[in-house]
Amino acid sequence: MAPEQMAESPDDGVLLPPARPLDAIDQDILQMLQTDGRASIRSVAERVHVSRANAYARINRLIEDGVIRGFGARVNHERAGQGTSAYITLKIVQNSWRTVREQLRQLPGASHIALVGGDFDVLLLVHTPDNRALRELVLTRLQAIPEVLSSRTLLVFEEEDLEPQG
């Protein structure tokens, strides 16, 4: 496949083939795995009414195509010792996204990074043990990134992860 037909994965820069269309069974598998990432192949196959071999092949294809980026746990950050959360907006030097993204990935407690359009360029979600750690992260770590022109911190008072509709 020609490189110009490949798409770059936002997670790791790996080139992926163009996404194949998802049918209703693929959509059902995705919804089931979003609800329970530990579901067995057998239970997935039974729920979507396909053979175990078919369910296994479909899940592997979704992984290979980059539709499924991985499996993980949903964490209660407060109970895990990360009781302070904040969204941080950043204005960055034009055309520095890839450099900034790599540096933001290294920040302790960074859990979501997005390049956005609007009044700022980057939206960063962080979880820290307390306000002192948040202050250190913003005033020391973020301000040390040369491509960051300005930042604004929005403290989260309460948050809730939305569960997929089942």
SELODREN-122632 format. One line per field, with one value per residue (C-alpha): residue number from 1; residue in three letters; x, y, z. Coordinates in Angstrom, 2 decimals, decimal comma, padded with zeros to 5 digits, always signed. Layout:
BEGIN
nr <- (NUM|...);
rest <- (ala|...);
c1 <- (X|...);
c2 <- (Y|...);
c3 <- (Z|...);
END
This chain:
BEGIN
nr <- (1|2|3|4|5|6|7|8|9|10|11|12|13|14|15|16|17|18|19|20|21|22|23|24|25|26|27|28|29|30|31|32|33|34|35|36|37|38|39|40|41|42|43|44|45|46|47|48|49|50|51|52|53|54|55|56|57|58|59|60|61|62|63|64|65|66|67|68|69|70|71|72|73|74|75|76|77|78|79|80|81|82|83|84|85|86|87|88|89|90|91|92|93|94|95|96|97|98|99|100|101|102|103|104|105|106|107|108|109|110|111|112|113|114|115|116|117|118|119|120|121|122|123|124|125|126|127|128|129|130|131|132|133|134|135|136|137|138|139|140|141|142|143|144|145|146|147|148|149|150|151|152|153|154|155|156|157|158|159|160|161|162|163|164|165|166);
rest <- (met|ala|pro|glu|gln|met|ala|glu|ser|pro|asp|asp|gly|val|leu|leu|pro|pro|ala|arg|pro|leu|asp|ala|ile|asp|gln|asp|ile|leu|gln|met|leu|gln|thr|asp|gly|arg|ala|ser|ile|arg|ser|val|ala|glu|arg|val|his|val|ser|arg|ala|asn|ala|tyr|ala|arg|ile|asn|arg|leu|ile|glu|asp|gly|val|ile|arg|gly|phe|gly|ala|arg|val|asn|his|glu|arg|ala|gly|gln|gly|thr|ser|ala|tyr|ile|thr|leu|lys|ile|val|gln|asn|ser|trp|arg|thr|val|arg|glu|gln|leu|arg|gln|leu|pro|gly|ala|ser|his|ile|ala|leu|val|gly|gly|asp|phe|asp|val|leu|leu|leu|val|his|thr|pro|asp|asn|arg|ala|leu|arg|glu|leu|val|leu|thr|arg|leu|gln|ala|ile|pro|glu|val|leu|ser|ser|arg|thr|leu|leu|val|phe|glu|glu|glu|asp|leu|glu|pro|gln|gly);
c1 <- (+000,00|+001,31|+002,39|+000,01|-002,90|-001,84|-003,11|-000,95|-002,12|-002,53|-001,22|+002,19|+002,73|+002,55|+001,11|-002,20|-004,11|-007,30|-010,14|-012,47|-016,20|-017,69|-020,86|-023,51|-021,68|-018,43|-020,36|-021,93|-018,52|-017,08|-019,96|-019,63|-015,86|-016,24|-018,65|-016,54|-013,02|-012,50|-015,33|-014,30|-014,30|-017,03|-019,31|-018,69|-019,50|-022,69|-023,85|-023,37|-024,46|-021,29|-018,84|-015,93|-013,51|-015,44|-015,52|-011,78|-010,99|-013,17|-011,57|-008,09|-009,05|-010,37|-007,06|-004,93|-006,96|-006,39|-010,10|-009,39|-006,36|-006,03|-007,73|-007,61|-009,27|-011,49|-009,89|-011,45|-008,63|-009,56|-009,45|-006,17|-004,51|-004,99|-007,65|-007,00|-008,00|-007,71|-008,15|-005,30|-005,59|-002,40|-001,47|+001,55|+003,96|+002,48|+003,51|+004,93|+002,12|+004,17|+007,02|+004,65|+002,59|+005,69|+006,60|+003,04|+002,96|+005,83|+003,99|+003,00|-000,77|-001,52|-004,47|-005,81|-004,23|-006,13|-005,19|-008,23|-009,42|-010,62|-009,22|-006,44|-004,52|-004,25|-006,53|-004,78|-006,46|-004,29|-004,82|-002,47|-002,35|-003,14|-003,08|+000,62|+001,46|-000,82|+000,93|+004,33|+003,17|+001,79|+004,37|+007,47|+006,91|+004,52|+006,14|+009,51|+008,31|+009,64|+006,81|+004,12|+003,20|+000,52|-001,68|-004,92|-005,89|-009,48|-009,85|-012,32|-014,67|-016,44|-016,17|-017,81|-016,80|-019,78|-020,34|-021,19|-024,92|-025,58);
c2 <- (+000,00|+003,44|+005,64|+008,40|+005,97|+005,26|+007,22|+008,15|+006,83|+009,75|+007,57|+006,59|+007,92|+004,43|+004,36|+002,49|+001,28|+003,19|+002,25|-000,42|+000,16|-001,31|-003,37|-003,81|-006,78|-004,79|-001,93|-004,36|-005,83|-002,35|-001,37|-004,59|-004,20|-000,55|-001,65|-004,65|-004,81|-008,10|-009,89|-013,31|-014,20|-016,72|-014,14|-011,66|-014,35|-015,35|-011,75|-010,83|-014,24|-015,29|-018,16|-017,78|-017,90|-015,10|-012,97|-013,55|-012,60|-009,46|-008,28|-008,86|-006,92|-004,03|-003,99|-004,22|-001,43|+000,80|+000,99|-000,64|+001,15|-000,98|-002,25|-000,64|+000,02|+003,00|+004,51|+006,49|+009,05|+010,35|+006,87|+006,24|+009,20|+011,65|+013,85|+017,05|+017,24|+020,12|+020,94|+023,09|+025,08|+025,93|+028,32|+026,96|+028,07|+027,45|+024,08|+022,79|+020,30|+017,12|+018,43|+019,69|+016,48|+014,40|+016,58|+016,56|+012,75|+012,73|+014,81|+012,95|+012,66|+013,66|+011,57|+013,27|+015,57|+017,14|+019,54|+021,79|+024,79|+027,98|+030,41|+028,00|+025,19|+022,32|+020,92|+018,83|+016,86|+016,11|+014,30|+015,14|+014,20|+017,74|+021,44|+021,72|+019,03|+020,74|+024,05|+022,40|+020,78|+024,04|+026,55|+024,40|+021,65|+023,31|+026,73|+025,07|+023,87|+026,55|+026,11|+026,85|+030,51|+030,64|+028,42|+028,64|+026,15|+025,11|+023,26|+020,36|+020,31|+017,07|+014,66|+011,56|+009,25|+008,49|+004,81|+003,54|+003,02|-000,70);
c3 <- (+000,00|-000,90|+002,05|+000,97|+001,51|+005,08|+008,09|+011,09|+014,44|+016,88|+019,72|+018,48|+014,96|+013,42|+009,91|+009,71|+006,66|+005,81|+008,15|+006,84|+007,29|+010,45|+010,21|+012,90|+014,44|+014,70|+016,35|+018,83|+019,65|+020,24|+022,51|+024,49|+024,93|+025,95|+028,66|+029,72|+028,30|+030,13|+028,31|+027,07|+023,38|+024,16|+025,76|+022,92|+020,34|+022,16|+022,55|+018,89|+017,55|+015,73|+016,19|+018,61|+015,64|+013,92|+017,10|+017,62|+013,99|+014,18|+017,43|+015,99|+012,84|+014,97|+016,84|+013,66|+012,01|+015,03|+015,90|+019,27|+020,70|+023,80|+026,91|+030,32|+033,63|+034,46|+037,54|+040,38|+040,53|+043,97|+045,51|+043,67|+045,40|+042,54|+044,16|+042,20|+038,54|+036,11|+032,48|+031,24|+028,03|+026,18|+023,42|+021,59|+018,88|+015,43|+013,92|+017,22|+018,01|+017,60|+019,75|+022,45|+022,37|+023,08|+026,06|+027,43|+027,26|+029,77|+032,38|+035,53|+035,78|+032,18|+031,04|+027,91|+025,34|+022,43|+019,67|+019,30|+017,35|+018,98|+021,52|+022,52|+020,81|+023,27|+025,95|+028,61|+031,40|+034,44|+037,73|+040,62|+044,31|+045,47|+044,57|+045,39|+042,82|+040,29|+040,92|+040,41|+037,19|+035,75|+036,96|+036,64|+034,09|+031,60|+031,69|+030,98|+027,57|+025,19|+022,67|+025,29|+024,96|+027,68|+029,81|+031,72|+034,43|+035,05|+038,35|+038,27|+041,26|+040,35|+037,44|+036,10|+033,29|+031,08|+030,52|+027,03|+026,53|+026,78);
END
